Amino acid sequence: MNKILCAISVVVLLAGCTGQVKTAVKESAEVKQKIGLPATTGVSGVNYSWKNVPVGGGGAVIGILVHPLVKDLVYMRTDVGGAYRWDEAKQEWIPLQDGIPFSEWNLYGTDSLAVDPSDASGNRLYLSTGKYCDQAWAKPNGVIMKSNDRGATWKRVLPEAGGHVSAWGEKLAVDPNNGKHLLYASKTKGLLESDDEGETWKQISSFPSQIKNADDSDGILGLLFTVFDKSSGLVTETSHTKTIYVGGAGKGVFCSEDGGASWKLLENSPKDSFRTCIGSDGVLFVSHKDGIAKFAAKDGWKDITPPSQKGSYSGISQDPANPKHIVVAFLQNKKDAPMFRSTDGGENWTQLKNEFENTVPWWNPEKQNHRLAHVFAMSFDHFHPNRIWAVDWYGVYRTDDITAETVKWTNLEKGHEEIVTLGTLEAPPESRFRLYSSVADVGGFDHESIDSFPSKATFDRGYKWQTTTGIAWSRADKDFLVRVGGLVWNKPGLGGAYTLDGGETWKLFPKDKLPYKDIARGRVVITGKGKRIIWTPQTGDPYLSDDLGNSWKKLETPIPLPGVMPGNRIFSYEQPITVDIADCNRVYIYYKKQVLRSDDAGDTWKLVCKDAPESKIIFTGGVKDDVWIAGGKGLFHSKDAGVTWGQIPATKEARLACAGKNPPGKDHSAIFLCGSIGETEGYFRSDDLGENWIRIDTLPNQRIGDDPNSLCGDWRVFGGVFVGTNGRGIFYGVPAGGK
């Protein structure tokens, strides 16, 4: 989303120490419907503007849906970043779930998309959500939402649906012969049915309640797809399409020939199906773990896998004008997945010769594996003959002529922002780059601008294939920065790297000089006037280096600090160490309700507090002896260098917090908070060290709720703040009229 949105925000006044919040204006139930939320009290006030920092894709797109009756109406869904609608005029994607707050981050996972294929207006849209299913820590447990305006507003029609992000076929389907009739193939609740456009639901008792799969982590993978055969006609009594197919994980394909009243498991059907399509002739095509199969009632199942490429297939689509014209994609995790086309229903295949036009500078197709890799889904376009859409690990592709001798694919990534940040963003006051980001899978970026795609990812600047989990910049040398990280989610990788030219190039720490084997991830700071690095890895004790990683020394602290950075995977968002903004020789470490402080850049340490409040983040506010900690019980402030602490009144939760550029005429930083003040959840800014707060997130459609994990003040622009998310990229907010 590149367009800046002007937000109406809120001024929140803390009523002494009572914990009450005085609010201005109530938010209407109509506004709450915008994001599919129950009507509750909200507030309004000061203008703020928000936008995505453009990166371009960077996350899995697992579904693509082209409306059969409305030209250029295309939707796509992602695994962790919600659903989008294509804007053909602007050639960009519009996110459809940004109004969901961070307390409901689980709903940014998409399980399935469906349109009513008989709705000529194209307005009706259904979405099944949920990153994780039936997990106490992932609430709510997925919902089905309905929109009558193409995703601009939502109504929740099936709470606790148990949706679980799915890269398999579409589980949610609207009957093509009866737009009121819907089916949802759930993960744990069996096959669900609605006869009133999704308003109410019931379980189909004649269908198996659960489909178990021993290969799935929780033992239940459930149902994989639902598809209606429009050509079979209607059951008179129910007005349901007669023939319906449902895929069951590890079991095969189930079929009903009486509109869902009874079901049978089709003999010899593929047990591990991925995607399906069915045409006007009623022939069913299924991609699966072992190839491609087709089914006709009179002939049964037939293997039609391209003979030159045996194995798993996922992406499959059928020409709406010719049911024998089929395109399929082989399933592989490296680039340039083989694709095949058939014009005789799969009897014969021709492998496509593909060519790639790249529109995202940091996507380096010749060096990287994310070019048509793991093609999850494909779709013909009903209004553009021979146009095909395809989606994979990193984005969306389109070709306008699948029949050409050389098929030219273009990635369409404007507005699609799906990178996952990992706890650290940095925006120094003076640096060669505008922003430095830590990112899962693709490493991270040194952003030349916050208005255009980065020219390179860090792996093309010398940091190779590292996932960055920590970044630090020197207060004494604007060109000296450090990154630490690892490989994928939990492997050690190559440790870390430093730059002496502001991020143009990065040089790895000598691997044979690292403190110990398998050191990885964690956080890092630069302290003092020289090149001192302090690394708090996720796998052991903190270490320091004065020579760019050529030698390391374990920190000498009054208490041992094993695992000061908790966890064993990249998805740990704690910030246990910070350098004082006002004095680069002062360093703080938070460890299990204890605060340690060094006043000499880490040479010596004092245990200054033995019973501090619970915290996940420690940071300083730009004033001597001023330090803050943030956690699940609120925001706490110390004015005596960490010795004593007091809670900021009414802060109920401090999910994230940070400091930013000083307010005009002030000698202290602005303080930003992602959390709750009283019962009001959102993003806030204080210009007076927590005495008063201004709400800065947009209501109702800009909640920045996709599991935010990084908050970074902009040290160049007062009021500017960056927010990193778990699948909706990086957002930048600034007072309206700011740059």
N, C-alpha and C positions, 0 to 999 in steps of 0.2 A: 504494500500500500504506500505509494509515493506521495499521494496528495496529503497536504497538511490539513488536519482537522482542528478547527477552533473549538476548544472545550469550555463549557461553563463549569467553573469549579466552585469551591466552597471555602469560606472562612470559618474556622472552628475555634472558638474561644474556650480555654480551659477554665472551668468555674472553680478557682482556688484549688483545693486539694480534695474536692468532693468526688472527683471522677466523672462528673457530668459534662455533657457536651451540649452547648447551645447551638442550634442550627437555624438556618434561615427559612428555606422554602421547602414545602413537601413535594416530593416527586410523585407524579400521578401513576395510577395503575396502567394507563395506556403507555406511558414511557417504559415501565417495567416490562410490558409485553414485548418491547423492542428486542429484548434479549432472552425472552422466555423465562422470566423470573416472576415469582409471586410478588404482589404489590406490597411494598414496605416503605417506610419513611426515608426520604433522601434529602439532599440539600443542594444549594447552588450559590454562586458568588463570583469569583474572580476568573477572568479569561485565561486559558492556557491553550497552546497548540501542540499537537502530537503528530508524529509521522514515523514510519519505519526508516531505519538507516538501511539503504539499499545494499544488499549482498547478492541476491539472486539465487533462489532455490536453496539447495544445501540439505534437503531432507526428502524422505521417501514420499512420493505421490502414488497412492495405491488404488485409485479408482478414477475413471473418466466417464462422464455421462453426457451424451449429446441428445438434446430434445428432438423427438421425431417430427414435431409439428411447428416448431418455431425456429426460424433461421438464426444461426450464430448464437443460440442459447446453449452454452456448454458449462458443465460443472465438473470440478475435480475435488477429490478428497485426499487428505494426507493422514499419515499415521499419528502424528503428534501435534499438528498445527491447524486442525480444523478444515472446513470446506471453503471453496472459492467459486465464484462465478466469473466467467470470461466476459470482458468488455471488448467487443470487436473493434469499435470505433477508436478506442484509446490503446488497443493492443496491450491490455494489462488485466491482471487478475484482481478481483475484489474479494477480500476476506469477508466471511459471513457469520463468524462467531465471536467477534472481538468484544461483544458486550457481556460475555460471561465473566464473572469476577474470579479472583484467584482462589477463593474458598471452594470453587467448583472446577478447579483446573482439570479434573479427570474428564470433563466433557469435551475437551479439545481433541481427544482421540475420535476418529470417525470409523464407524463400524459398517455403515452402508448409506447410500444415497438412492433416492427414487423420485421419479416424476410420474405424473398421470399421463400415460401416452395418448389418452383421448382428450386431454385438456388443450384446446387450441390457443388459449390465452398464454399458456406456459407459466402461469403464476404459481401453481401449486407445486410444492417441493416438500419432501420428507427426508429426515436425517436421523439416523441412529448413531448415538454417540457413546463414548467410553474408551479411555486408554486401557483400563484394567477392569476386570470383572470380579465381583464378590471378594474384594479386598477391603479390610477394615480401614486401611489408610488411604484408600482411593474413593472418595465420596464426592457427589452422589454416584450411585452404582449404574451409571449410564442411563440415558433417557432417549425416548423417541420424540423428536420435535417436528412440528408441522408449520409450514409457512404458506401464506396465500399471496405473497408479493416477492417471490423469487429469492427469499432469504433475507430480505430487509428487516422483517420482524418475525418472531417465532412464538409458537405456543407449544408448551410441553403437554403431550397427549398420552404418553406412557412412561410414568416415573418408574425407577428401579427396573428398567428393562434388562439390565445386565449386559449391555453392549460391551464388546471387547474388540479393540482395534483389529481389523481384519483385512488382510491383503488378498483374501480369496474372493470369490464372486459376490455379487450384490445379494445380501440376505433379505433386504427389504424390497418388496415388489408390489406394484399396483396392477390390478387386473386390467388388461388392455381392453376387455369387453365390458367392464363395469368399474368405473373410477371410484366407486364407494368401497370396493372390496380390496383389502390389502392383506398380505401375508408377511410375517417376519420370522425368519429362521434364526432362533436365538442360540446363544452358547449354552445356557444352563436351564432354560425354561421351556424347551421344546419348540413346537411350531405354534405361533400366535396368529390370530386372525381378527380383522376388523371389518365391519360391514357399514360403517358410517364415516368414511374418510379419515379413519384413524382416531376418532374421538373416544371410542371405547374398544377394549380388546378382550379376547378370551383365548384360552389354550385349546387347541384341537386335540381332543382326548383320544382320537383314533390313531394319532401319530406317536411314535416312541418319545417319551418325555425327555430323555437324555441320550446323547450319542457319545460314548466314551472313547477316548483315544489314549493309549498308554504312553504315546510319545509326547503328549502335551504336558507342560510343567505341572499343571494342577489336575491332570487326569481327565479333563473334559475339554475337548475342542469344539464339540457341538455341531451345529448345522452350518453348512458352508455357502449355500446359494439357494435362491428360489427363482423359478422361471415359469411363466405361463405360456402355453401354446395357444395363441390367439386363433389359429385356424381350426381348432377343435370345436369351437362354438360354445354355447351356454347350456348349463343345466337349468331347465325351465323353473323348477321349484325354488332355487336359490339365486338365480341369475349370476352364478359363478362360472368362470371358464372351466370347461370340462377337464382338460388335461393339464396337470401341474407337475413339475419336477422339483425335487428338493435334494440337495447333496448332503450326505451325512459323513462326517470325518471317520475314516477307517472302516466304513461300512459299505458305502456305495451310493447309488442314486435311487431315491424313492420316487414312486409315481402314483398319482391319483388320476383316475379317468372319470370320476363323478364329482368334480368340483371340490375335492378335499374331504368328502364323507368317509372314504376308505383309502388305504394306502398299501402298496406292496413294494418290496425291495426288488429292483430289476436284476435278474440274473446276469452275471458276467459284467456288471457295470464297474467303472473305475472306482476303486476304494478311496483313493486320495485325490479328489478333484480340486481344481483351482478355479477355473473360469468356464463359462458356458455361453452359448448363444443359440437362438432358434429362429428360423425364418418362416416365410409365408407358406412353405411346403410342409411345415411341421417336423422337419428333421432337426434333431438335437445334436449339437457339437459340444464336446467337453475336452478342455485341456486338463492334464493331470500329471501325476508324478512320473509316469512311465510313457507319456506321449500324448497323442491326440486320438480321440474316439468319436464315433458318431452313432446315433441311434435312430432307427425308424421302427415304428410299431410292427410293421409287417416283416422286417428283416432282422430285427435285433441289433446287437452291438457289432461294430466293425472297427478294427484298428486301422487308422489312416495316418499314422505317424510318418512324416517325411523320412524315407529310407536312409538318406545321407546324414541324418542327425537324430539318433535315438537318444532318449532321455526325457527330462522333465520339460514341460511347456506351461506357460501361464497365459500371456497375452493372446487373445483370440477375438476376431470380429468377423461379422458377416455383412456383406453388401445388402442394404435394404432394398435395392433395386434388382438384385440377382442373388437368390439364396445359395447358389453354388459357388459364388465368389467369396473365398475365405482367405484371411490373412492370420498367420500365427507367429509367435516369437518363442524361440528356445529360451529356457530359463538358465541364465548363468550370471555369476557375480562379477565378471569382468566385462570390459567394454565390448561394444559391437556384437551384441547377441545375434546369432543367425536368425533371419526372418524368412518366411516362406509364403508364397501365394499360390492359390489353386483356383481354377475357373471351372472345375468339374466336381465340386463337392468333396475334394480331398483325395480323389483317385490319383491325381498327378500333382506334383509340386514344382515350383521354380523358386530357387533361392534368390532373394533380393540382393542387388548390388547397391549398397547404401552410401550416401555422401552426407556430410554433416556441416551445417552452417552455424557457427557459434555466435551467440549474442551476449554472452557473459564473459568479460575479460579473464577472470581468474580460472574459468573452466579451461583447462589446458588439455584438450582431447588427446594429443599425441603422447602426453606423459602420464595422464591420469586414467583411471578405470571407470569414471562415471560418464560414459557416453552410451546411451541405450544399453545400460547394464541392468540386469534383472528387470526386464520389462513386465511389470505387474499386469497391465491391462492395455487394451487397444480398442478403438471405436471408429467405424466409418462415420462420415458426416452425411446426414440425410439430405442436405441442400447443396452440397458441393461434391459432385461425382468424383470418386477416386481420392478424395481427401481422407486422410487417416490421422487420428490423434493417438499418441502413445505416452505412457508414463512409466517412470523407473525410479531408481534409488534417489535421484537428485532433482527431478523436475518433469516438465511437460515438453513434448516434441510434436511437430506437425509436419506432414508432407501434403502437398496439394496434388500429387500424382503418384499413386502407388503402382501404377502400371508402367511408369517410365523405365527406360533401360537402366538409367542410374537414378535411384530414388533419393531426392534431396530432402533431408530432415533439418528443421530449424527448431532450436529450443526457445520457448516462449516463457520468460521468467520475470518480466516486469510485474511487480506487485506480489509475486510469490516469495514470501520470506519465511523460511522454515528452519534456519540454523538453530542449534541448541547451544546456548552459552553455558559455561561451567563455573560461574561464581566470580570471575574477575573481568572487569572492564576498566580501562584507564584512559583518561582524557586530560593529559598534563597541560599546564598553562602555556608552555612553550615547548613545542616538539615538532619534528619533521612531519609527523602524521597527525591527523585530527583526532583519531581514536585508535586504541589498541584493544583487540578482543580475543578472548579465549573461547574456543569452540570445539565441540565434539566432532569426531569423524574427519573433518577437513582441517583441523589444526587451529586455525585462527587467522586474523587479518590485521594488517597495518593499513588503516583506512585513510587514503589521501583526502577524502571528502565524506561528509555525511549526507550528501545529496546524489551520489552516483556509485555505481558498482566499484569495488576495489579492483585494482589492476592485477593484483596477484594475491594468492594465499601464502601463508608463511612457508608451506612446503616448497614453494618456488623461490623463496628468499634464503634458503639454507637450513630451515628447521625440519626438513624432510617430512616424513609421515608421522608427526607427533600430534597428539591431542593435547592442547594447552589447557592446564588447570590453574596456572598462576602467572601473573604478570606484575612486574615492578618497574618503576621509573625513578631515576635519581633526582633528588632535589638540588644536587650540586652540579649535575652535568646533564643537560637536556637530551644529549645523544646517547646516553648510556641507559639501556633497559635490559631486562632479563625475563626469560620465559622458562617455566618448568612444566612437565607433563609426563605422558607415557603413550603407549600404543593401545588403541581401541579402548575398551572399558576398564580393563584391570591388568594389563600387561605392563612390565616396566619400561620397555622402549629404550630410548637413548638419554633419558634424564632431562637435561635442560640446555639452554643456549643463551647467548648474550649478543647484543649489538652495540657497536661504538659509533654508528652513523644514523641513529634515530630510527632504525628499523628497515633501512634499505636492504641490508644483508644481516644474516644471523649466523653465528658460529657456535657449533655444539661444544658443550663442556667435554673435555677429553674423557672418553668412556673409561679408560684404564685408571683414571684418577678419581673417579667417583667415590664417595665415602664408603659405600658398601654395595654388594651385589643386589640388584633388583630394586635399588632406590627409585622412587617414582612418585609422580603427581604432587599433590599438596599445594602449598602457597609459598611465596617468596617475597622478600623485601630487600631494598637497597638502603643502606644506612651510612651515616658519616659523610665525610668530604671526599673519600676515595672511591674505591671499587668494591667495597665490602658488601657481600651478598649473605643473607641469612635465609636458609631454606628449611621450611618445616614440611618434610615429605609425609606422605600418607602411610608409609611403611616403616617408620622408625623415629629416631630422635632427630632434633634440629641440628644443623651444621652451619658453619660459616666459612666463607672463602674470601681472601683478599687479593687473589691473583687470577680472577676470571675462571675459576674452577679447576686450576691446575693442582691445588691442594685444598684440603678441607679439614676443619677442626670441629669436634663436637662441642656444642655450647656447654659452658660450665655454669650450671644453675643450682640454686639451693635445694631444689627438688627435682627428681627425675621427670622427664617429659616424654615418655614413650607414647607414640600415637597422639601427639598434641593436635594433629590434623586427623580426625577420626575417619573411619570407613576404610574400605578396601577397593572401591570402584570410583569412577570419575564423578558419580552423581552425589557428591558431598559438597554442600555449599557453605560450610563454616568458613569464617575468616578469623583465625585465632591469633594473628600477629599483625601489628601495624607500626608504622613509623610516625612519630609526631610531626604534624604539618608545621608546627611552630619551631621545632628543633630537631633537625635530622639526626642528631646523636642519641635522641631518646627513642627507645623501642619498648613496646608493651606486648606481652604474651598472656593470653587467657587460657587456663587449663583447669578443667574440672572445678569450677567455682573459685579458682585462685588466680590472682593477677600478679605477674612478675614484671619488673621494670628495669631497664638498663639506661643509664645516663651517659654511657661512654661507647655508644654504637655497638653494644653487644659484648664488650670485654668482660664486664662484671654485671651481676644481676642481683636484685633484691626481691624477696617475696613481700609485696606491699599490702596484699589483702588475702586472707585465708578463707573468707566466707562471702565472696561476691555473689551477686544475683546470677541465676542461670543465663547463659548467653551462647549465641552462635557467632556473633560478630563483635569485634572490637575495633574502634576507630577514634580518631581525634578530631577536634573542632577548630583548630587554628589559633587557640588561645593557650598561653602557658599554663600547664598543669590541667588542661581540659581534656577529658577522655570519656568515651561513651561505650556502652555495651547494649546489644539488642538481642532479644530472644522471645520465646513464646509467651513470656509473662509481661512483656512491655519493654519500654526504652528507659535506660538508667544512665545517670550522669554523675561524673566525679569531677570536682573542682580542685582536688588536691593530689593530682597525679596518680589516681587509682587507689588511694588509701580508703576512702569512704565513698558510699554510693547512695543516691536517692532516686526514686522512680519519678519520671516525668508524669504528672497527674493525668489520669484518664487514658494513658496508653495501655490498652488491653493486650495487644500483641504487636511485636515488632519483628515482622518476618524478615525485612531487610532495612538497613539504614546506612546512611553515609553523609559525608560533608561535601560542600560545593563552594563555588566562588562567593566571596564575602558580599553581603548586601551593601549597597552604596552607603558610604560614610561609616561603616562598621569595621571594627578590628577583629571580628570573628566570622567564622564560616556560616553559610546557610546550612541547615540540617534537613535532610530528606528522610522520609519514613514510608515504607510500604507495610501496612498493617492495619490495626484497628484503634481508633480513638473512641472510647465509649463503645457504642454498638455500630459505629460508622466504619465500614471497611473501605480502604482505598489507598491513595498516594497523597502524601502531605508534605508541606514545606514549612519550616519555622525560620524566621529571620531574627529571633531574639532568644536563641538557645533553649527553645522548648517551652517558653511561656505562652505563646500563641501559635496557632497553626493555620495554614491555608491549604485547602484541599485542591489538588491539581490534576486529578484524573477526570476525564470526560464522563458525563452521564448523558445518555445511557449506553452509548455504543463504543466506548473507548476505555474498557476496564483493564486492559493489559493483564489478563488473567491466566495466561497459559503457563502456570507454574513458574512465576518470576523467581530468578535465582541470583541475579546480579543487579546492583544499584550503584551508580557511579555519578557523582556530581561533575558537571562541566566546569573546569577551572578557567575557562576563557569567557564564559557568558554567565552573568548572574541569573539564577533561576533555572539554568539548563540542567537537565538530568537525563541519564541514559538508563534504560531498563533492559536487561537480558532475560530471555524466556527459554522455556523448554520446548520450543517448536514453532514460535511465531517471530523468531528473529530478535532484532534489537530495536527498541523504540527510543525516540528522542523527544523530550518535552521541554518547552520553553515558554515563558510568558508571552501572550499574544502580542505580536509586533516585534518580538525579539528575533534574532538571527539564528 
